[in-house]
Amino acid sequence: MESLYDKISHLRKLANNVDIDQTTGEGKLMVAVIDYLEELTDAVNYLNNIKKDSTAFENIDSMNFICPHCNEAIDIDENIIDNQEFFTCPKCEGTIEISTNFD
């Protein structure tokens, strides 16, 4: 079964392949919708983790998200999140800043 992250990654690739003009209203809307879907997927994933384990707030071992460089789903170990400001994507080797600001 294809994950939500895989589906969003596929949408991003489709959007890149059709050369969406991000200076138009339609292009800006398309990119904003894909970004919003990614944020919703992060929230759903987080809630699913809480649902699976009532102690999820204390026992989150890893976090999954989509790499902003290669748009691939990746997992980050809790120790990396807690102890580093940056890490390298294991798929594309792009440098990613870890932010603890979830606004």
Backbone as a printed PyTorch tensor [residue, N CA C, xyz], in Angstrom:
tensor([[[  0.8380,  -1.1800,   0.0000],
         [  0.0000,   0.0000,   0.0000],
         [  0.8860,   1.2470,   0.0000]],

        [[  0.5850,   2.1620,  -0.8730],
         [  1.3750,   3.3840,  -1.0010],
         [  1.0630,   4.3270,   0.1660]],

        [[  2.1280,   4.8480,   0.8030],
         [  1.9260,   5.7440,   1.9370],
         [  1.5470,   7.1430,   1.4560]],

        [[  1.0280,   7.9220,   2.3870],
         [  0.6940,   9.3090,   2.0530],
         [  1.9360,  10.0790,   1.6230]],

        [[  3.0690,   9.7800,   2.2710],
         [  4.3130,  10.4580,   1.9050],
         [  4.7070,  10.1390,   0.4640]],

        [[  4.5250,   8.8670,   0.0850],
         [  4.8430,   8.4750,  -1.2910],
         [  3.9300,   9.1830,  -2.2880]],

        [[  2.6650,   9.3050,  -1.9290],
         [  1.7100,   9.9690,  -2.8250],
         [  2.0430,  11.4550,  -2.9870]],

        [[  2.4160,  12.1080,  -1.8960],
         [  2.7740,  13.5280,  -1.9700],
         [  4.0680,  13.7030,  -2.7470]],

        [[  5.0200,  12.8070,  -2.5330],
         [  6.2620,  12.8510,  -3.2990],
         [  5.9650,  12.7170,  -4.7850]],

        [[  5.0350,  11.8360,  -5.1220],
         [  4.6360,  11.6560,  -6.5190],
         [  3.9920,  12.9330,  -7.0730]],

        [[  3.1330,  13.5780,  -6.2640],
         [  2.5170,  14.8410,  -6.6940],
         [  3.5710,  15.9150,  -6.9540]],

        [[  4.5670,  15.9970,  -6.0600],
         [  5.6350,  16.9830,  -6.2530],
         [  6.3970,  16.7130,  -7.5560]],

        [[  6.6840,  15.4400,  -7.8140],
         [  7.3900,  15.0920,  -9.0450],
         [  6.5490,  15.4310, -10.2700]],

        [[  5.2520,  15.1570, -10.2170],
         [  4.3720,  15.5210, -11.3290],
         [  4.3610,  17.0300, -11.5470]],

        [[  4.2760,  17.7740, -10.4440],
         [  4.2650,  19.2400, -10.5480],
         [  5.5750,  19.7450, -11.1480]],

        [[  6.6860,  19.1420, -10.7750],
         [  7.9840,  19.5430, -11.3220],
         [  8.0850,  19.2010, -12.8060]],

        [[  7.5000,  18.0650, -13.2050],
         [  7.5830,  17.6280, -14.5970],
         [  6.7380,  18.4730, -15.5460]],

        [[  5.6940,  19.1030, -15.0410],
         [  4.8610,  19.9350, -15.9150],
         [  5.2790,  21.4020, -15.8610]],

        [[  6.4030,  21.6720, -15.2130],
         [  6.9520,  23.0370, -15.1470],
         [  5.8980,  24.0670, -14.7380]],

        [[  5.3420,  23.8850, -13.5560],
         [  4.3490,  24.8270, -13.0470],
         [  5.0070,  26.1930, -12.8750]],

        [[  4.3910,  27.1880, -13.4460],
         [  4.8790,  28.5660, -13.3250],
         [  4.4240,  29.1210, -11.9730]],

        [[  5.3620,  29.1800, -11.0250],
         [  5.0190,  29.6060,  -9.6740],
         [  4.8150,  31.1110,  -9.5460]],

        [[  4.8880,  31.8280, -10.6600],
         [  4.6020,  33.2650, -10.6160],
         [  3.1430,  33.5430, -10.9170]],

        [[  2.4000,  32.5220, -11.3790],
         [  0.9690,  32.7040, -11.6530],
         [  0.1610,  32.3090, -10.4390]],

        [[ -1.0490,  32.7680, -10.3980],
         [ -1.9420,  32.3970,  -9.3060],
         [ -2.1630,  30.8980,  -9.2290]],

        [[ -2.3460,  30.2730, -10.3970],
         [ -2.5840,  28.8330, -10.4340],
         [ -1.3590,  28.0610,  -9.9440]],

        [[ -0.1790,  28.4900, -10.3630],
         [  1.0470,  27.8280,  -9.9350],
         [  1.2670,  27.9600,  -8.4400]],

        [[  1.0480,  29.1740,  -7.9220],
         [  1.1940,  29.3910,  -6.4810],
         [  0.2050,  28.5280,  -5.7040]],

        [[ -1.0290,  28.4290,  -6.2200],
         [ -2.0510,  27.6250,  -5.5630],
         [ -1.6470,  26.1550,  -5.5490]],

        [[ -1.1820,  25.6440,  -6.6740],
         [ -0.8020,  24.2330,  -6.7650],
         [  0.3160,  23.9080,  -5.7740]],

        [[  1.3320,  24.7320,  -5.7160],
         [  2.4530,  24.4990,  -4.7970],
         [  1.9670,  24.6020,  -3.3490]],

        [[  1.1200,  25.5740,  -3.0550],
         [  0.6060,  25.7370,  -1.6910],
         [ -0.2350,  24.5310,  -1.2810]],

        [[ -1.0340,  23.9990,  -2.2020],
         [ -1.8650,  22.8280,  -1.8890],
         [ -0.9740,  21.6230,  -1.5810]],

        [[  0.0510,  21.4070,  -2.3830],
         [  0.9580,  20.2770,  -2.1370],
         [  1.6710,  20.4540,  -0.7930]],

        [[  2.1230,  21.6700,  -0.4800],
         [  2.7660,  21.9320,   0.8120],
         [  1.8050,  21.6470,   1.9660]],

        [[  0.5500,  22.0880,   1.7950],
         [ -0.4540,  21.8850,   2.8350],
         [ -0.7440,  20.3970,   3.0210]],

        [[ -0.8300,  19.6450,   1.9270],
         [ -1.0430,  18.2050,   2.0250],
         [  0.1010,  17.5300,   2.7740]],

        [[  1.3060,  18.0100,   2.5490],
         [  2.4630,  17.4660,   3.2620],
         [  2.3450,  17.7270,   4.7650]],

        [[  1.9380,  18.9260,   5.1290],
         [  1.7600,  19.2510,   6.5450],
         [  0.6520,  18.4030,   7.1660]],

        [[ -0.4390,  18.2170,   6.4270],
         [ -1.5280,  17.3730,   6.9290],
         [ -1.0610,  15.9270,   7.1160]],

        [[ -0.2520,  15.4450,   6.1910],
         [  0.2720,  14.0890,   6.3000],
         [  1.1510,  13.9560,   7.5340]],

        [[  1.9770,  14.9730,   7.8070],
         [  2.7930,  14.9530,   9.0220],
         [  1.9020,  14.8670,  10.2640]],

        [[  0.8200,  15.6470,  10.2720],
         [ -0.0910,  15.6460,  11.4160],
         [ -0.7940,  14.2990,  11.5620]],

        [[ -1.2540,  13.7270,  10.4580],
         [ -1.9140,  12.4190,  10.5000],
         [ -0.9400,  11.3530,  11.0010]],

        [[  0.2770,  11.3860,  10.5000],
         [  1.2800,  10.4230,  10.9370],
         [  1.5420,  10.5540,  12.4350]],

        [[  1.6520,  11.7700,  12.8980],
         [  1.8880,  12.0190,  14.3190],
         [  0.7220,  11.4830,  15.1590]],

        [[ -0.4990,  11.7650,  14.7340],
         [ -1.6730,  11.2900,  15.4660],
         [ -1.7710,   9.7620,  15.4340]],

        [[ -1.4180,   9.1640,  14.3190],
         [ -1.4190,   7.6980,  14.2380],
         [ -0.4080,   7.0960,  15.2050]],

        [[  0.7480,   7.7510,  15.3520],
         [  1.7360,   7.2660,  16.3170],
         [  1.2050,   7.3440,  17.7400]],

        [[  0.4980,   8.4180,  18.0560],
         [ -0.0870,   8.5680,  19.3920],
         [ -1.1480,   7.4970,  19.6080]],

        [[ -1.9490,   7.2620,  18.5830],
         [ -3.0060,   6.2660,  18.6890],
         [ -2.4300,   4.8670,  18.9340]],

        [[ -1.3200,   4.5420,  18.2690],
         [ -0.6980,   3.2210,  18.4250],
         [ -0.1300,   3.0170,  19.8260]],

        [[  0.3410,   4.0980,  20.4200],
         [  1.0170,   3.9570,  21.7140],
         [  0.6360,   5.1330,  22.5910]],

        [[ -0.0650,   4.8820,  23.6440],
         [ -0.5190,   5.9780,  24.5040],
         [  0.6350,   6.7210,  25.1620]],

        [[  1.8150,   6.1450,  25.1420],
         [  2.9900,   6.8170,  25.7080],
         [  3.8480,   7.4420,  24.6100]],

        [[  3.2590,   7.7180,  23.4680],
         [  4.0250,   8.2430,  22.3330],
         [  4.7230,   9.5590,  22.6630]],

        [[  4.1380,  10.3640,  23.5270],
         [  4.7910,  11.6350,  23.8570],
         [  6.1470,  11.4020,  24.5220]],

        [[  6.2730,  10.3110,  25.2440],
         [  7.5200,  10.0250,  25.9350],
         [  8.4330,   9.1040,  25.1340]],

        [[  7.8870,   8.3790,  24.1690],
         [  8.6440,   7.3160,  23.5090],
         [  8.7450,   7.4690,  21.9920]],

        [[  8.7930,   8.6730,  21.4830],
         [  8.9660,   8.8370,  20.0470],
         [ 10.4180,   8.5190,  19.7110]],

        [[ 10.6130,   7.4510,  18.9320],
         [ 11.9620,   7.0200,  18.5840],
         [ 12.4480,   7.6440,  17.2890]],

        [[ 11.5230,   7.9100,  16.3840],
         [ 11.9100,   8.5070,  15.1120],
         [ 10.7590,   9.3400,  14.5710]],

        [[ 11.0840,  10.1430,  13.5960],
         [ 10.1020,  11.0220,  12.9820],
         [ 10.2640,  10.8910,  11.4710]],

        [[  9.1680,  10.7600,  10.7340],
         [  9.2820,  10.6770,   9.2850],
         [  8.7810,  11.9750,   8.6620]],

        [[  9.4230,  12.3380,   7.5830],
         [  8.9970,  13.5030,   6.8310],
         [  9.5670,  13.4210,   5.4280]],

        [[  9.2480,  14.3870,   4.6010],
         [  9.7230,  14.3980,   3.2230],
         [ 10.9020,  15.3590,   3.1140]],

        [[ 11.9960,  14.8640,   2.5550],
         [ 13.1980,  15.6780,   2.3770],
         [ 12.8820,  16.8400,   1.4360]],

        [[ 13.2260,  18.0690,   1.8160],
         [ 12.9420,  19.2210,   0.9500],
         [ 13.8030,  19.2640,  -0.3070]],

        [[ 14.8710,  18.4510,  -0.3550],
         [ 15.7540,  18.4500,  -1.5220],
         [ 15.3360,  17.4200,  -2.5640]],

        [[ 15.0480,  16.1920,  -2.1180],
         [ 14.7380,  15.1120,  -3.0700],
         [ 13.2710,  14.6790,  -3.0220]],

        [[ 12.5020,  15.2490,  -2.0860],
         [ 11.0760,  14.9300,  -1.9290],
         [ 10.8110,  13.4600,  -1.6390]],

        [[ 11.7630,  12.7890,  -0.9990],
         [ 11.5960,  11.3860,  -0.6350],
         [ 11.2940,  11.2910,   0.8630]],

        [[ 10.4780,  10.3120,   1.2410],
         [ 10.1630,  10.0860,   2.6480],
         [ 11.3810,   9.5090,   3.3570]],

        [[ 11.7180,  10.0860,   4.5120],
         [ 12.8500,   9.6050,   5.3070],
         [ 12.4760,   9.5990,   6.7820]],

        [[ 13.1960,   8.8080,   7.5640],
         [ 13.0250,   8.7540,   9.0170],
         [ 14.2380,   9.3760,   9.6850]],

        [[ 13.9890,  10.1140,  10.7740],
         [ 15.0790,  10.7000,  11.5580],
         [ 15.0000,  10.1190,  12.9560]],

        [[ 16.1190,   9.6310,  13.4590],
         [ 16.2090,   9.0860,  14.7970],
         [ 16.0370,  10.1910,  15.8290]],

        [[ 15.3980,   9.8640,  16.9420],
         [ 15.1650,  10.8310,  18.0090],
         [ 16.4590,  11.4680,  18.5050]],

        [[ 17.5280,  10.6970,  18.5880],
         [ 18.8070,  11.2330,  19.0740],
         [ 19.3290,  12.3270,  18.1560]],

        [[ 19.1180,  12.1790,  16.8660],
         [ 19.5430,  13.2160,  15.9230],
         [ 18.7100,  14.4710,  16.1380]],

        [[ 17.4100,  14.2880,  16.3000],
         [ 16.5100,  15.4280,  16.5080],
         [ 16.8970,  16.1850,  17.7730]],

        [[ 17.2150,  15.4520,  18.8420],
         [ 17.5170,  16.0730,  20.1290],
         [ 18.9070,  16.6830,  20.2020]],

        [[ 19.8680,  16.1590,  19.4360],
         [ 21.2630,  16.5270,  19.6520],
         [ 21.9490,  17.2700,  18.5160]],

        [[ 21.2750,  17.4870,  17.4080],
         [ 21.9210,  18.1420,  16.2800],
         [ 21.0260,  19.2370,  15.7120]],

        [[ 21.6600,  20.1970,  15.0580],
         [ 20.9140,  21.2550,  14.3920],
         [ 20.7190,  20.9430,  12.9140]],

        [[ 21.5910,  20.0920,  12.3570],
         [ 21.5220,  19.7190,  10.9490],
         [ 21.7590,  18.2190,  10.8230]],

        [[ 21.2720,  17.6280,   9.7420],
         [ 21.6160,  16.2560,   9.4160],
         [ 21.6110,  16.1090,   7.9040]],

        [[ 22.1330,  14.9890,   7.4240],
         [ 22.2390,  14.7350,   5.9900],
         [ 21.1910,  13.7110,   5.5820]],

        [[ 20.4480,  14.0190,   4.5240],
         [ 19.4540,  13.0870,   4.0000],
         [ 20.1790,  11.8200,   3.5310]],

        [[ 19.7220,  10.6520,   3.9650],
         [ 20.3930,   9.4180,   3.5610],
         [ 20.1700,   9.0570,   2.0890]],

        [[ 19.2050,   9.7060,   1.4420],
         [ 18.9060,   9.3680,   0.0540],
         [ 19.6120,  10.2830,  -0.9380]],

        [[ 19.6020,  11.5970,  -0.6660],
         [ 20.2090,  12.5380,  -1.6240],
         [ 21.4430,  13.2390,  -1.0780]],

        [[ 21.7240,  13.0550,   0.2260],
         [ 22.8540,  13.6750,   0.9150],
         [ 22.7330,  15.1910,   1.0300]],

        [[ 21.5160,  15.7190,   0.8930],
         [ 21.2880,  17.1430,   1.1080],
         [ 21.3070,  17.4580,   2.6000]],

        [[ 21.7790,  18.6420,   2.9520],
         [ 21.8310,  19.0620,   4.3460],
         [ 20.4810,  19.6530,   4.7400]],

        [[ 19.9600,  19.1930,   5.8750],
         [ 18.6390,  19.6100,   6.3370],
         [ 18.7670,  20.1640,   7.7440]],

        [[ 18.1780,  21.3470,   7.9580],
         [ 18.1750,  21.9540,   9.2850],
         [ 17.0410,  21.3540,  10.0990]],

        [[ 17.3260,  21.0180,  11.3440],
         [ 16.3080,  20.5010,  12.2540],
         [ 15.7640,  21.6750,  13.0390]],

        [[ 14.4620,  21.8760,  12.9310],
         [ 13.8000,  22.9640,  13.6430],
         [ 12.8910,  22.3720,  14.7060]],

        [[ 12.9280,  22.9450,  15.8900],
         [ 12.0170,  22.5100,  16.9360],
         [ 10.8390,  23.4500,  17.0580]],

        [[ 10.7320,  24.3840,  16.1300],
         [  9.6140,  25.3140,  16.1070],
         [  8.5350,  24.7410,  15.1930]],

        [[  7.4110,  24.3190,  15.7480],
         [  6.3710,  23.6530,  14.9820],
         [  5.1790,  24.5670,  14.7040]],

        [[  5.4010,  25.8510,  14.5900],
         [  4.3060,  26.7860,  14.2940],
         [  3.8030,  26.6240,  12.8980]]])
